[in-house]
Amino acid sequence: MIGILLITHGTLGESLLQNVYHVLNKRPPLLAQLGIVAQDDPLAILPLARAMLAQVDEGEGVLVMTDIYGATPANVASKLLEPGRVEGIAGVSLPMLLRALTYREGGMENLVAKALSGARDGALNMLKDV
């Protein structure tokens, strides 16, 4: 199973995990989050990010999800990436995360595609769908 590590601003990742637990009514395995606050030194937090990555990696790889591309959490996440083994996606949302959790058994390439489609398909104009 592919692990998932969220690296986000503040408590966003923690909030996403709490909502995942609510929706799924369980705590999925190999899922962790690291919240980065303004006072954190990105170079000092990197060893913790690497340790958390190792905790959710059972050998099939890890998908690292972050909130804003180019911001500190994404910059820390980018230092963990290894094509094919540790992939990264920015713009994490609850629909994206739920989709990723659903497709962790089908390989990394499929997981990345499904997570991105969860983000696209999870955003819609509700009035047009009535």
LOTORRO-530838 format. One record per atom (N, C-alpha, C): residue number from 0; residue in one letter; atom name; x, y, z. Coordinates in pm, 1 decimal, padded with zeros to 6 digits. Layout:
! residues N
     i   aa   at         c1         c2         c3
   NUM    A   CA          X          Y          Z
...
! end
This chain:
! residues 130
     i   aa   at         c1         c2         c3
     0    M    N    00084.6   -00118.0    00000.0
     0    M   CA    00000.0    00000.0    00000.0
     0    M    C    00088.9    00124.0    00000.0
     1    I    N    00052.9    00220.2   -00080.2
     1    I   CA    00127.0    00346.2   -00088.0
     1    I    C    00088.9    00433.6    00031.5
     2    G    N    00189.6    00488.0    00098.8
     2    G   CA    00166.1    00577.2    00211.2
     2    G    C    00133.3    00717.9    00163.9
     3    I    N    00072.7    00793.9    00251.5
     3    I   CA    00038.6    00933.5    00221.4
     3    I    C    00086.5    01021.5    00336.0
     4    L    N    00161.1    01126.6    00300.5
     4    L   CA    00209.2    01224.6    00397.4
     4    L    C    00161.3    01362.1    00354.5
     5    L    N    00089.2    01428.5    00442.9
     5    L   CA    00046.0    01566.1    00419.5
     5    L    C    00146.1    01659.7    00484.1
     6    I    N    00191.7    01758.6    00409.7
     6    I   CA    00277.0    01864.5    00464.8
     6    I    C    00207.8    01995.3    00429.9
     7    T    N    00154.7    02062.1    00532.2
     7    T   CA    00068.8    02177.9    00509.0
     7    T    C    00102.0    02292.4    00604.0
     8    H    N    00038.3    02404.7    00578.8
     8    H   CA    00046.0    02518.2    00669.8
     8    H    C   -00032.9    02486.2    00796.7
     9    G    N    00026.8    02514.5    00910.6
     9    G   CA   -00042.2    02506.4    01038.9
     9    G    C   -00116.9    02376.4    01061.1
    10    T    N   -00244.8    02389.1    01095.0
    10    T   CA   -00326.7    02272.8    01130.1
    10    T    C   -00415.0    02223.9    01014.8
    11    L    N   -00389.8    02271.7    00892.8
    11    L   CA   -00472.2    02228.9    00779.9
    11    L    C   -00467.9    02077.0    00762.0
    12    G    N   -00349.5    02018.5    00765.5
    12    G   CA   -00337.5    01873.9    00748.4
    12    G    C   -00409.5    01797.1    00857.4
    13    E    N   -00396.1    01844.3    00980.3
    13    E   CA   -00465.6    01781.1    01093.2
    13    E    C   -00617.0    01786.9    01073.7
    14    S    N   -00667.5    01900.6    01027.1
    14    S   CA   -00810.9    01914.9    01001.6
    14    S    C   -00857.1    01821.0    00889.8
    15    L    N   -00777.0    01810.2    00784.9
    15    L   CA   -00812.5    01717.6    00676.7
    15    L    C   -00819.7    01574.5    00728.6
    16    L    N   -00723.2    01535.0    00811.4
    16    L   CA   -00725.3    01398.8    00865.8
    16    L    C   -00848.2    01375.9    00953.7
    17    Q    N   -00883.2    01472.4    01035.6
    17    Q   CA   -01002.0    01458.2    01120.4
    17    Q    C   -01127.4    01438.9    01035.6
    18    N    N   -01135.6    01510.9    00924.3
    18    N   CA   -01250.9    01496.7    00836.5
    18    N    C   -01249.8    01363.5    00762.0
    19    V    N   -01132.7    01314.9    00725.0
    19    V   CA   -01121.7    01181.1    00664.7
    19    V    C   -01173.0    01076.3    00762.4
    20    Y    N   -01131.6    01085.4    00888.8
    20    Y   CA   -01176.8    00988.9    00989.0
    20    Y    C   -01328.6    00993.0    01002.2
    21    H    N   -01385.3    01113.5    00995.4
    21    H   CA   -01530.2    01129.0    01005.4
    21    H    C   -01600.6    01065.7    00885.1
    22    V    N   -01555.8    01097.7    00765.0
    22    V   CA   -01620.2    01047.1    00643.2
    22    V    C   -01607.2    00895.6    00632.3
    23    L    N   -01488.4    00843.3    00657.6
    23    L   CA   -01463.7    00699.9    00642.2
    23    L    C   -01499.3    00618.7    00766.6
    24    N    N   -01521.7    00687.9    00876.7
    24    N   CA   -01553.0    00624.1    01004.6
    24    N    C   -01441.2    00529.9    01050.4
    25    K    N   -01318.7    00562.6    01011.8
    25    K   CA   -01202.2    00485.8    01055.5
    25    K    C   -01076.8    00568.5    01029.6
    26    R    N   -00967.7    00523.0    01086.7
    26    R   CA   -00837.7    00587.4    01066.1
    26    R    C   -00758.9    00502.5    00966.5
    27    P    N   -00740.3    00550.6    00844.4
    27    P   CA   -00667.0    00471.9    00744.6
    27    P    C   -00520.0    00454.5    00784.4
    28    P    N   -00462.4    00339.8    00749.3
    28    P   CA   -00320.8    00318.0    00780.9
    28    P    C   -00229.0    00397.0    00687.9
    29    L    N   -00104.6    00409.3    00729.5
    29    L   CA    00000.6    00473.7    00649.4
    29    L    C   -00037.8    00613.6    00603.9
    30    L    N   -00090.6    00691.4    00697.2
    30    L   CA   -00133.7    00827.9    00670.5
    30    L    C   -00085.1    00916.6    00785.1
    31    A    N   -00012.4    01023.0    00750.9
    31    A   CA    00040.3    01113.1    00853.2
    31    A    C    00038.6    01255.6    00800.9
    32    Q    N    00053.3    01349.7    00893.1
    32    Q   CA    00056.0    01491.0    00854.0
    32    Q    C    00160.6    01565.1    00933.2
    33    L    N    00218.9    01663.9    00868.0
    33    L   CA    00316.5    01752.9    00929.9
    33    L    C    00271.3    01895.6    00903.5
    34    G    N    00241.1    01967.0    01009.5
    34    G   CA    00201.9    02106.7    00998.0
    34    G    C    00322.2    02197.2    01019.4
    35    I    N    00340.0    02291.2    00929.8
    35    I   CA    00452.7    02384.6    00939.2
    35    I    C    00397.5    02523.1    00971.6
    36    V    N    00454.6    02584.7    01073.9
    36    V   CA    00411.8    02719.2    01113.9
    36    V    C    00520.7    02819.5    01077.6
    37    A    N    00486.4    02946.5    01084.5
    37    A   CA    00576.3    03053.5    01040.5
    37    A    C    00711.2    03051.4    01112.5
    38    Q    N    00712.7    03006.8    01236.5
    38    Q   CA    00836.4    03007.8    01314.3
    38    Q    C    00929.8    02891.4    01279.0
    39    D    N    00880.8    02793.6    01204.5
    39    D   CA    00963.0    02676.7    01170.9
    39    D    C    01069.3    02711.7    01067.8
    40    D    N    01189.7    02663.5    01092.1
    40    D   CA    01299.6    02675.7    00996.4
    40    D    C    01288.6    02556.2    00900.5
    41    P    N    01267.6    02580.2    00770.3
    41    P   CA    01250.2    02469.3    00676.0
    41    P    C    01363.9    02367.5    00679.7
    42    L    N    01487.8    02412.9    00697.9
    42    L   CA    01599.9    02318.7    00703.6
    42    L    C    01598.2    02236.8    00832.3
    43    A    N    01549.2    02295.8    00939.2
    43    A   CA    01541.3    02224.0    01066.4
    43    A    C    01426.1    02123.3    01066.6
    44    I    N    01320.6    02151.7    00992.2
    44    I   CA    01203.7    02063.8    00989.6
    44    I    C    01222.3    01947.3    00891.7
    45    L    N    01315.8    01959.1    00800.2
    45    L   CA    01338.0    01856.1    00697.9
    45    L    C    01368.4    01718.0    00756.2
    46    P    N    01453.3    01704.6    00859.0
    46    P   CA    01475.7    01571.2    00916.4
    46    P    C    01346.9    01508.4    00972.1
    47    L    N    01260.6    01589.5    01032.6
    47    L   CA    01132.5    01538.5    01082.3
    47    L    C    01045.7    01492.5    00965.4
    48    A    N    01043.3    01569.6    00857.5
    48    A   CA    00966.2    01530.7    00738.9
    48    A    C    01018.0    01398.3    00683.3
    49    R    N    01148.7    01381.3    00678.9
    49    R   CA    01206.8    01254.9    00629.9
    49    R    C    01169.5    01137.9    00720.3
    50    A    N    01170.6    01160.7    00850.4
    50    A   CA    01133.7    01055.5    00945.3
    50    A    C    00987.2    01016.8    00929.7
    51    M    N    00901.1    01116.1    00911.0
    51    M   CA    00758.5    01087.4    00892.5
    51    M    C    00734.3    01014.5    00761.2
    52    L    N    00808.7    01050.9    00658.5
    52    L   CA    00800.3    00981.9    00530.7
    52    L    C    00834.1    00834.5    00549.5
    53    A    N    00938.6    00806.9    00622.8
    53    A   CA    00979.7    00668.2    00647.2
    53    A    C    00872.4    00591.3    00724.6
    54    Q    N    00801.5    00658.7    00814.4
    54    Q   CA    00696.9    00592.6    00894.2
    54    Q    C    00580.8    00544.2    00808.8
    55    V    N    00550.0    00615.3    00699.5
    55    V   CA    00434.5    00576.4    00617.3
    55    V    C    00475.2    00497.7    00492.3
    56    D    N    00603.0    00466.6    00480.2
    56    D   CA    00652.7    00394.1    00363.3
    56    D    C    00676.9    00247.9    00398.1
    57    E    N    00596.4    00159.8    00339.3
    57    E   CA    00614.6    00015.9    00357.8
    57    E    C    00688.3   -00045.8    00240.1
    58    G    N    00743.0    00038.2    00151.6
    58    G   CA    00817.2   -00013.6    00038.5
    58    G    C    00752.5    00010.6   -00096.9
    59    E    N    00625.7    00051.5   -00097.9
    59    E   CA    00556.5    00077.1   -00224.8
    59    E    C    00555.8    00224.2   -00261.8
    60    G    N    00617.7    00307.4   -00178.4
    60    G   CA    00626.3    00449.4   -00206.5
    60    G    C    00533.4    00533.0   -00121.8
    61    V    N    00545.5    00663.6   -00140.3
    61    V   CA    00466.6    00760.1   -00063.0
    61    V    C    00422.3    00872.6   -00155.3
    62    L    N    00298.1    00912.6   -00140.1
    62    L   CA    00246.8    01032.0   -00206.0
    62    L    C    00247.2    01143.9   -00102.5
    63    V    N    00322.3    01249.4   -00131.5
    63    V   CA    00328.7    01365.7   -00042.6
    63    V    C    00232.2    01469.4   -00099.3
    64    M    N    00141.1    01514.5   -00015.4
    64    M   CA    00041.9    01612.8   -00057.1
    64    M    C    00061.8    01739.5    00025.3
    65    T    N    00057.9    01852.8   -00043.5
    65    T   CA    00079.4    01980.7    00023.2
    65    T    C   -00025.5    02080.5   -00023.3
    66    D    N   -00031.7    02195.2    00040.1
    66    D   CA   -00140.2    02287.2    00009.4
    66    D    C   -00108.2    02385.7   -00103.2
    67    I    N   -00009.3    02469.7   -00089.3
    67    I   CA    00015.8    02575.3   -00187.4
    67    I    C    00152.3    02555.4   -00252.0
    68    Y    N    00154.1    02535.2   -00381.3
    68    Y   CA    00279.9    02518.4   -00452.8
    68    Y    C    00364.6    02644.7   -00439.3
    69    G    N    00491.3    02627.6   -00404.7
    69    G   CA    00583.2    02740.4   -00390.8
    69    G    C    00595.5    02793.6   -00249.5
    70    A    N    00504.6    02753.1   -00160.6
    70    A   CA    00510.9    02796.7   -00021.4
    70    A    C    00602.7    02701.7    00057.9
    71    T    N    00631.9    02737.4    00180.3
    71    T   CA    00725.3    02660.9    00261.7
    71    T    C    00690.2    02512.1    00272.0
    72    P    N    00565.5    02473.3    00301.2
    72    P   CA    00536.4    02330.1    00307.5
    72    P    C    00568.1    02257.1    00176.1
    73    A    N    00535.3    02318.1    00063.9
    73    A   CA    00564.2    02256.0   -00066.0
    73    A    C    00714.3    02251.6   -00091.4
    74    N    N    00785.8    02352.3   -00047.2
    74    N   CA    00931.4    02352.8   -00064.5
    74    N    C    00996.0    02241.7    00018.1
    75    V    N    00946.8    02219.0    00138.9
    75    V   CA    00996.6    02107.2    00220.1
    75    V    C    00961.4    01975.5    00151.3
    76    A    N    00837.6    01963.5    00105.9
    76    A   CA    00793.4    01841.1    00038.0
    76    A    C    00878.5    01812.3   -00085.1
    77    S    N    00914.8    01915.7   -00158.8
    77    S   CA    00990.3    01895.8   -00283.0
    77    S    C    01127.3    01834.1   -00256.9
    78    K    N    01181.0    01853.1   -00137.9
    78    K   CA    01310.7    01795.1   -00102.7
    78    K    C    01300.7    01645.4   -00073.9
    79    L    N    01178.9    01593.9   -00062.2
    79    L   CA    01157.4    01451.9   -00034.4
    79    L    C    01131.4    01370.4   -00160.8
    80    L    N    01103.0    01436.4   -00271.5
    80    L   CA    01054.7    01368.4   -00390.9
    80    L    C    01161.8    01284.5   -00459.6
    81    E    N    01120.1    01166.4   -00505.1
    81    E   CA    01201.8    01074.2   -00584.0
    81    E    C    01108.2    01015.7   -00689.4
    82    P    N    01121.9    01054.6   -00815.6
    82    P   CA    01027.2    01009.7   -00919.2
    82    P    C    00999.9    00859.5   -00914.5
    83    G    N    00870.9    00826.7   -00914.6
    83    G   CA    00827.7    00688.1   -00912.2
    83    G    C    00817.4    00627.6   -00774.2
    84    R    N    00887.1    00682.9   -00676.2
    84    R   CA    00883.7    00629.5   -00540.7
    84    R    C    00819.5    00725.2   -00440.9
    85    V    N    00857.4    00852.0   -00447.9
    85    V   CA    00796.5    00955.6   -00363.5
    85    V    C    00751.8    01067.1   -00457.5
    86    E    N    00622.1    01072.5   -00479.8
    86    E   CA    00563.5    01172.2   -00569.7
    86    E    C    00496.9    01280.8   -00486.5
    87    G    N    00476.3    01397.4   -00545.7
    87    G   CA    00415.7    01508.1   -00474.1
    87    G    C    00306.0    01575.4   -00553.5
    88    I    N    00202.8    01618.7   -00481.9
    88    I   CA    00091.4    01693.1   -00540.7
    88    I    C    00063.8    01814.1   -00451.9
    89    A    N    00049.2    01930.3   -00512.8
    89    A   CA    00011.4    02051.8   -00439.6
    89    A    C   -00136.8    02078.6   -00462.5
    90    G    N   -00196.8    02151.9   -00369.9
    90    G   CA   -00338.1    02187.8   -00381.4
    90    G    C   -00429.6    02088.5   -00312.0
    91    V    N   -00381.5    02025.2   -00206.0
    91    V   CA   -00459.5    01920.7   -00139.6
    91    V    C   -00595.4    01973.1   -00094.7
    92    S    N   -00694.6    01889.2   -00112.0
    92    S   CA   -00831.3    01917.3   -00067.3
    92    S    C   -00889.0    01787.0   -00012.8
    93    L    N   -01002.1    01795.0    00054.8
    93    L   CA   -01064.7    01674.7    00108.4
    93    L    C   -01105.1    01577.9   -00002.7
    94    P    N   -01167.3    01623.6   -00113.6
    94    P   CA   -01197.9    01528.0   -00221.1
    94    P    C   -01073.0    01462.0   -00278.8
    95    M    N   -00965.2    01539.2   -00293.3
    95    M   CA   -00839.6    01482.9   -00344.9
    95    M    C   -00785.5    01376.5   -00249.7
    96    L    N   -00784.3    01406.3   -00122.3
    96    L   CA   -00730.2    01313.7   -00023.4
    96    L    C   -00814.9    01186.4   -00015.0
    97    L    N   -00945.0    01200.1   -00016.0
    97    L   CA   -01031.7    01081.6   -00011.4
    97    L    C   -01011.2    00993.5   -00134.4
    98    R    N   -00996.3    01055.2   -00250.0
    98    R   CA   -00971.3    00977.9   -00371.7
    98    R    C   -00837.2    00906.4   -00362.2
    99    A    N   -00736.6    00976.2   -00311.6
    99    A   CA   -00604.2    00914.4   -00297.2
    99    A    C   -00610.0    00794.3   -00202.5
   100    L    N   -00681.4    00807.3   -00094.2
   100    L   CA   -00693.0    00696.4    00000.4
   100    L    C   -00763.6    00576.1   -00060.5
   101    T    N   -00851.6    00601.0   -00153.7
   101    T   CA   -00928.2    00493.9   -00217.2
   101    T    C   -00846.5    00415.1   -00318.5
   102    Y    N   -00745.5    00477.6   -00378.4
   102    Y   CA   -00671.7    00414.7   -00488.7
   102    Y    C   -00524.5    00389.0   -00456.2
   103    R    N   -00491.2    00357.9   -00332.8
   103    R   CA   -00351.1    00337.6   -00295.5
   103    R    C   -00294.3    00202.7   -00337.5
   104    E    N   -00376.1    00113.0   -00384.4
   104    E   CA   -00329.9   -00021.4   -00419.4
   104    E    C   -00293.9   -00035.7   -00566.9
   105    G    N   -00322.6    00063.3   -00652.0
   105    G   CA   -00306.7    00048.7   -00796.2
   105    G    C   -00178.8    00103.2   -00856.3
   106    G    N   -00078.1    00129.9   -00776.6
   106    G   CA    00047.4    00183.7   -00828.1
   106    G    C    00051.0    00335.0   -00821.0
   107    M    N    00172.1    00388.4   -00818.3
   107    M   CA    00191.9    00532.0   -00796.8
   107    M    C    00134.0    00616.2   -00910.0
   108    E    N    00158.8    00577.9   -01034.5
   108    E   CA    00110.1    00657.9   -01147.5
   108    E    C   -00042.0    00668.9   -01145.1
   109    N    N   -00109.5    00557.6   -01119.5
   109    N   CA   -00255.8    00557.2   -01111.1
   109    N    C   -00303.2    00640.2   -00992.6
   110    L    N   -00234.1    00628.5   -00878.8
   110    L   CA   -00272.2    00704.2   -00759.3
   110    L    C   -00265.7    00854.3   -00783.7
   111    V    N   -00158.0    00899.9   -00845.0
   111    V   CA   -00143.5    01043.2   -00873.2
   111    V    C   -00256.3    01089.9   -00964.9
   112    A    N   -00285.8    01012.7   -01068.7
   112    A   CA   -00392.9    01049.3   -01161.9
   112    A    C   -00528.4    01053.7   -01091.5
   113    K    N   -00556.5    00956.3   -01007.3
   113    K   CA   -00685.4    00951.6   -00936.4
   113    K    C   -00697.1    01066.0   -00835.5
   114    A    N   -00587.8    01097.5   -00765.1
   114    A   CA   -00591.6    01208.0   -00669.3
   114    A    C   -00618.3    01340.0   -00740.3
   115    L    N   -00550.9    01362.0   -00852.6
   115    L   CA   -00572.7    01485.9   -00928.4
   115    L    C   -00715.3    01492.2   -00982.9
   116    S    N   -00769.4    01379.5   -01026.7
   116    S   CA   -00907.6    01381.0   -01075.4
   116    S    C   -01005.2    01407.1   -00960.6
   117    G    N   -00970.9    01361.8   -00840.0
   117    G   CA   -01054.8    01390.8   -00723.5
   117    G    C   -01062.3    01539.1   -00696.2
   118    A    N   -00950.9    01608.4   -00716.9
   118    A   CA   -00950.4    01753.2   -00697.7
   118    A    C   -01035.6    01821.5   -00803.6
   119    R    N   -01016.4    01782.1   -00929.8
   119    R   CA   -01093.3    01843.8   -01039.4
   119    R    C   -01242.1    01812.3   -01026.9
   120    D    N   -01274.9    01686.5   -01003.3
   120    D   CA   -01415.1    01645.3   -00997.2
   120    D    C   -01482.9    01689.3   -00867.5
   121    G    N   -01402.7    01720.9   -00766.2
   121    G   CA   -01458.2    01764.1   -00638.7
   121    G    C   -01493.9    01911.8   -00634.6
   122    A    N   -01451.8    01987.0   -00735.5
   122    A   CA   -01483.8    02129.2   -00743.0
   122    A    C   -01586.1    02149.8   -00853.8
   123    L    N   -01703.8    02199.1   -00817.0
   123    L   CA   -01808.0    02219.7   -00916.2
   123    L    C   -01902.4    02331.4   -00875.9
   124    N    N   -01968.6    02383.7   -00973.7
   124    N   CA   -02070.5    02486.3   -00952.2
   124    N    C   -02199.3    02415.7   -00914.7
   125    M    N   -02241.8    02424.7   -00789.4
   125    M   CA   -02355.8    02349.6   -00742.0
   125    M    C   -02486.2    02390.0   -00809.2
   126    L    N   -02500.5    02516.3   -00850.2
   126    L   CA   -02623.1    02558.5   -00915.7
   126    L    C   -02638.6    02495.4   -01053.9
   127    K    N   -02527.8    02470.0   -01121.8
   127    K   CA   -02535.0    02409.1   -01254.7
   127    K    C   -02564.7    02261.7   -01248.3
   128    D    N   -02547.7    02199.8   -01131.1
   128    D   CA   -02571.8    02056.4   -01117.7
   128    D    C   -02706.9    02025.2   -01057.3
   129    V    N   -02791.2    02125.8   -01036.6
   129    V   CA   -02923.4    02102.7   -00976.5
   129    V    C   -03020.8    02055.5   -01082.2
! end
